[in-house]
Structures are given as structure tokens and as C-alpha cells.
Amino acid sequence: MYGKDAAGVLAAILGHIAFYCEDHNIPPLTTLVVGKGPGKPGDRIPLDPAKFDEEREKVYRHNWYDIYPPSEVDLAAAYKAHQK
């Protein structure tokens, strides 16, 4: 997306990941995807802005090799559950 007007393109995709992480009590991977200007995740990502740095550090410290990757169905279910 470099050099493109891509604001909001990843919102739904990142939402699926954010809600899955939230539901499974794992650090929010979405803290690694930031806007060029603010250097923070998008405002529609479920993350307390005051805890951004702390949550990002949890992502770096987490043992990701200990987690079985979610399926497309798992991600869709997490997203749908939060749309109510």
C-alpha cells in the first residue's frame, strides 16, 4: 500500500484479528499495524489508546509459537460476535 491512498482498507481485516485476540486473551497483533502520521493503530481498532505502548510490548514478549493459528471461520466468528 506504499504510496497509495489506503485509509480504511485494512479495517475489517484487522477487526477480525483484533476481536480474535481479545476473545482468546492474547496480545492484540493489531498494535503492530499503525498509520504513517500518528504511528498508532486506527481508531476503529478495539484498543485503549492509553495502553497502546504497553499492549504492543506484550505482542513482542508473547510466545506466538505456542498458539495454533486461527482459521478463517474462527476469525469470522470473533468478528461477528462483536458486531451485535
N, CA, C and O of each residue as an XYZ file, in Angstrom:
336
protein
N       0.818     -1.189      0.000
C       0.000      0.000      0.000
C       0.863      1.256      0.000
O       0.343      2.369      0.071
N       2.152      1.084     -0.077
C       3.054      2.229     -0.060
C       2.697      3.205     -1.178
O       2.535      2.812     -2.333
N       2.580      4.455     -0.825
C       2.310      5.491     -1.802
C       0.883      5.543     -2.295
O       0.583      6.303     -3.215
N      -0.008      4.758     -1.714
C      -1.405      4.718     -2.132
C      -2.291      5.354     -1.066
O      -1.941      5.387      0.114
N      -3.438      5.856     -1.500
C      -4.437      6.353     -0.554
C      -5.215      5.142     -0.061
O      -6.185      4.723     -0.692
N      -4.792      4.583      1.058
C      -5.329      3.300      1.508
C      -6.023      3.364      2.860
O      -6.217      2.331      3.501
N      -6.393      4.537      3.298
C      -7.035      4.664      4.609
C      -8.285      3.789      4.681
O      -9.156      3.858      3.813
N      -8.359      2.979      5.708
C      -9.526      2.146      5.941
C      -9.541      0.819      5.206
O     -10.419     -0.006      5.461
N      -8.603      0.587      4.307
C      -8.593     -0.643      3.516
C      -8.485     -1.886      4.405
O      -9.118     -2.905      4.130
N      -7.702     -1.801      5.444
C      -7.481     -2.962      6.305
C      -8.407     -3.023      7.520
O      -8.275     -3.933      8.339
N      -9.327     -2.092      7.654
C     -10.154     -2.009      8.857
C     -10.876     -3.317      9.185
O     -10.770     -3.811     10.308
N     -11.592     -3.873      8.240
C     -12.343     -5.107      8.515
C     -11.409     -6.280      8.783
O     -11.665     -7.087      9.677
N     -10.342     -6.379      8.021
C      -9.390     -7.480      8.206
C      -8.765     -7.397      9.598
O      -8.699     -8.391     10.321
N      -8.315     -6.219      9.957
C      -7.700     -6.046     11.281
C      -8.716     -6.227     12.396
O      -8.366     -6.691     13.481
N      -9.958     -5.871     12.147
C     -11.008     -6.073     13.145
C     -11.170     -7.543     13.478
O     -11.321     -7.902     14.646
N     -11.140     -8.392     12.472
C     -11.250     -9.836     12.705
C     -10.125    -10.309     13.633
O     -10.356    -11.064     14.576
N      -8.923     -9.853     13.347
C      -7.757    -10.257     14.144
C      -7.836     -9.681     15.555
O      -7.557    -10.377     16.531
N      -8.214     -8.422     15.658
C      -8.292     -7.772     16.974
C      -9.310     -8.462     17.874
O      -9.035     -8.724     19.045
N     -10.481     -8.755     17.328
C     -11.517     -9.401     18.137
C     -11.128    -10.829     18.503
O     -11.439    -11.289     19.602
N     -10.462    -11.526     17.608
C      -9.999    -12.880     17.926
C      -8.999    -12.835     19.081
O      -9.095    -13.618     20.026
N      -8.056    -11.930     18.997
C      -7.064    -11.783     20.071
C      -7.757    -11.451     21.391
O      -7.444    -12.032     22.431
N      -8.688    -10.525     21.338
C      -9.411    -10.121     22.547
C     -10.160    -11.301     23.159
O     -10.102    -11.512     24.370
N     -10.859    -12.066     22.332
C     -11.660    -13.200     22.811
C     -10.817    -14.344     23.350
O     -11.290    -15.125     24.175
N      -9.582    -14.452     22.898
C      -8.722    -15.552     23.314
C      -7.606    -15.113     24.258
O      -6.654    -15.851     24.511
N      -7.747    -13.901     24.768
C      -6.825    -13.383     25.780
C      -5.360    -13.471     25.336
O      -4.484    -13.890     26.092
N      -5.130    -13.066     24.097
C      -3.763    -12.984     23.598
C      -3.489    -11.524     23.205
O      -4.425    -10.793     22.882
N      -2.252    -11.102     23.227
C      -1.939     -9.705     22.919
C      -2.451     -9.302     21.530
O      -2.412    -10.101     20.594
N      -2.921     -8.083     21.406
C      -3.510     -7.622     20.149
C      -2.469     -7.369     19.052
O      -1.758     -6.365     19.072
N      -2.397     -8.287     18.112
C      -1.454     -8.150     16.996
C      -1.659     -6.850     16.231
O      -0.735     -6.357     15.584
N      -2.838     -6.302     16.300
C      -3.149     -5.089     15.550
C      -2.367     -3.879     16.038
O      -2.357     -2.850     15.363
N      -1.718     -3.970     17.178
C      -0.901     -2.850     17.633
C       0.331     -2.664     16.754
O       0.989     -1.625     16.812
N       0.641     -3.673     15.940
C       1.808     -3.588     15.067
C       1.497     -2.887     13.742
O       2.408     -2.535     12.993
N       0.222     -2.690     13.459
C      -0.200     -2.039     12.214
C      -0.596     -0.609     12.559
O      -1.620     -0.379     13.203
N       0.210      0.338     12.132
C      -0.002      1.733     12.528
C      -0.079      2.657     11.319
O       0.417      2.350     10.235
N      -0.715      3.788     11.545
C      -0.790      4.801     10.499
C       0.525      5.549     10.366
O       1.264      5.710     11.337
N       0.803      5.998      9.164
C       2.059      6.693      8.886
C       2.212      7.956      9.727
O       3.277      8.194     10.297
N       1.174      8.753      9.807
C       1.253     10.015     10.543
C       1.308      9.836     12.042
O       2.294     10.218     12.673
N       0.256      9.255     12.634
C       0.216      9.176     14.090
C       1.062      8.065     14.691
O       1.417      8.129     15.868
N       1.392      7.042     13.897
C       2.155      5.922     14.438
C       1.365      5.101     15.433
O       1.938      4.417     16.280
N       0.045      5.170     15.329
C      -0.860      4.440     16.226
C      -1.837      3.628     15.384
O      -2.030      3.924     14.204
N      -2.463      2.593     15.986
C      -3.489      1.850     15.259
C      -4.682      2.752     14.936
O      -4.873      3.800     15.554
N      -5.474      2.324     13.963
C      -6.661      3.084     13.590
C      -7.655      3.202     14.735
O      -7.674      2.370     15.642
N      -8.476      4.235     14.688
C      -9.407      4.488     15.794
C     -10.538      3.478     15.895
O     -11.238      3.443     16.907
N     -10.734      2.657     14.871
C     -11.789      1.653     14.936
C     -11.291      0.325     15.499
O     -12.082     -0.599     15.690
N     -10.010      0.222     15.762
C      -9.451     -0.996     16.346
C      -9.712     -0.942     17.850
O      -9.419      0.063     18.497
N     -10.269     -2.032     18.412
C     -10.610     -2.012     19.846
C      -9.372     -2.050     20.747
O      -8.914     -3.119     21.149
N      -8.851     -0.885     21.048
C      -7.645     -0.788     21.862
C      -7.673      0.537     22.614
O      -7.905      1.592     22.024
N      -7.441      0.472     23.891
C      -7.387      1.679     24.708
C      -6.125      2.459     24.326
O      -5.015      1.969     24.535
N      -6.279      3.669     23.767
C      -5.106      4.446     23.338
C      -4.082      4.685     24.441
O      -2.888      4.796     24.164
N      -4.537      4.764     25.680
C      -3.624      5.000     26.793
C      -2.724      3.790     27.053
O      -1.676      3.915     27.686
N      -3.133      2.631     26.568
C      -2.369      1.406     26.801
C      -1.666      0.906     25.545
O      -1.180     -0.225     25.520
N      -1.607      1.730     24.505
C      -1.036      1.298     23.228
C       0.375      0.743     23.374
O       0.648     -0.371     22.927
N       1.263      1.493     23.984
C       2.661      1.053     24.115
C       2.769     -0.235     24.928
O       3.516     -1.146     24.568
N       2.025     -0.300     26.014
C       2.038     -1.489     26.869
C       1.549     -2.720     26.099
O       2.154     -3.789     26.181
N       0.463     -2.567     25.359
C      -0.086     -3.689     24.595
C       0.861     -4.127     23.479
O       1.000     -5.323     23.223
N       1.505     -3.185     22.821
C       2.470     -3.517     21.765
C       3.625     -4.326     22.346
O       4.071     -5.292     21.727
N       4.110     -3.952     23.514
C       5.208     -4.681     24.143
C       4.784     -6.101     24.515
O       5.603     -7.019     24.471
N       3.521     -6.291     24.879
C       3.019     -7.641     25.169
C       3.088     -8.505     23.915
O       3.381     -9.698     23.993
N       2.817     -7.902     22.762
C       2.899     -8.644     21.498
C       4.328     -9.130     21.286
O       4.541    -10.283     20.911
N       5.292     -8.272     21.519
C       6.699     -8.646     21.314
C       7.162     -9.733     22.284
O       7.981    -10.580     21.925
N       6.645     -9.710     23.494
C       7.076    -10.676     24.513
C       6.343    -12.019     24.432
O       6.816    -13.011     24.985
N       5.213    -12.060     23.761
C       4.383    -13.264     23.746
C       5.032    -14.403     22.948
O       5.690    -14.162     21.936
N       4.843    -15.626     23.406
C       5.348    -16.807     22.704
C       4.317    -17.217     21.639
O       3.426    -18.021     21.911
N       4.443    -16.671     20.455
C       3.482    -16.922     19.379
C       3.586    -18.340     18.840
O       2.644    -18.826     18.213
N       4.693    -19.004     19.064
C       4.847    -20.386     18.598
C       3.998    -21.356     19.416
O       3.866    -22.525     19.052
N       3.430    -20.884     20.506
C       2.605    -21.709     21.375
C       1.116    -21.618     21.015
O       0.275    -22.195     21.704
N       0.795    -20.903     19.951
C      -0.602    -20.695     19.561
C      -0.854    -21.318     18.199
O      -0.107    -21.091     17.248
N      -1.923    -22.112     18.120
C      -2.318    -22.664     16.828
C      -3.040    -21.567     16.058
O      -3.967    -20.960     16.595
N      -2.649    -21.294     14.824
C      -3.258    -20.187     14.070
C      -4.763    -20.380     13.887
O      -5.222    -21.496     13.643
N      -5.523    -19.309     14.004
C      -6.976    -19.412     13.817
C      -7.317    -19.632     12.346
O      -6.571    -19.243     11.447
N      -8.455    -20.260     12.134
C      -8.936    -20.467     10.767
C      -9.754    -19.251     10.333
O     -10.055    -18.372     11.140
N     -10.099    -19.218      9.075
C     -10.968    -18.160      8.560
C     -12.304    -18.164      9.306
O     -12.864    -17.105      9.591
N     -12.805    -19.346      9.615
C     -14.072    -19.482     10.348
C     -13.928    -18.914     11.762
O     -14.825    -18.225     12.248
N     -12.811    -19.199     12.417
C     -12.562    -18.677     13.767
C     -12.547    -17.151     13.773
O     -13.151    -16.519     14.640
N     -11.856    -16.570     12.807
C     -11.764    -15.109     12.724
C     -13.122    -14.484     12.423
O     -13.482    -13.459     13.003
N     -13.871    -15.101     11.520
C     -15.200    -14.580     11.172
C     -16.145    -14.654     12.362
O     -16.941    -13.740     12.576
N     -16.069    -15.725     13.134
C     -16.933    -15.874     14.303
C     -16.631    -14.801     15.348
O     -17.549    -14.241     15.946
N     -15.359    -14.517     15.566
C     -14.985    -13.484     16.536
C     -15.493    -12.125     16.080
O     -16.022    -11.357     16.884
N     -15.338    -11.828     14.812
C     -15.799    -10.542     14.271
C     -17.312    -10.420     14.389
O     -17.824     -9.389     14.825
N     -18.024    -11.471     14.001
C     -19.487    -11.447     14.039
C     -20.004    -11.266     15.474
O     -20.978    -10.549     15.700
N     -19.355    -11.909     16.424
C     -19.779    -11.821     17.828
C     -19.698    -10.387     18.355
O     -20.459    -10.011     19.246
N     -18.797     -9.603     17.818
C     -18.619     -8.230     18.279
C     -19.422     -7.212     17.491
O     -19.379     -6.019     17.795
N     -20.156     -7.666     16.483
C     -20.951     -6.754     15.664
C     -22.351     -6.556     16.202
O     -23.137     -5.810     15.618
N     -22.676     -7.207     17.301
C     -24.026     -7.104     17.887
C     -24.209     -5.837     18.658
O     -25.284     -5.600     19.210
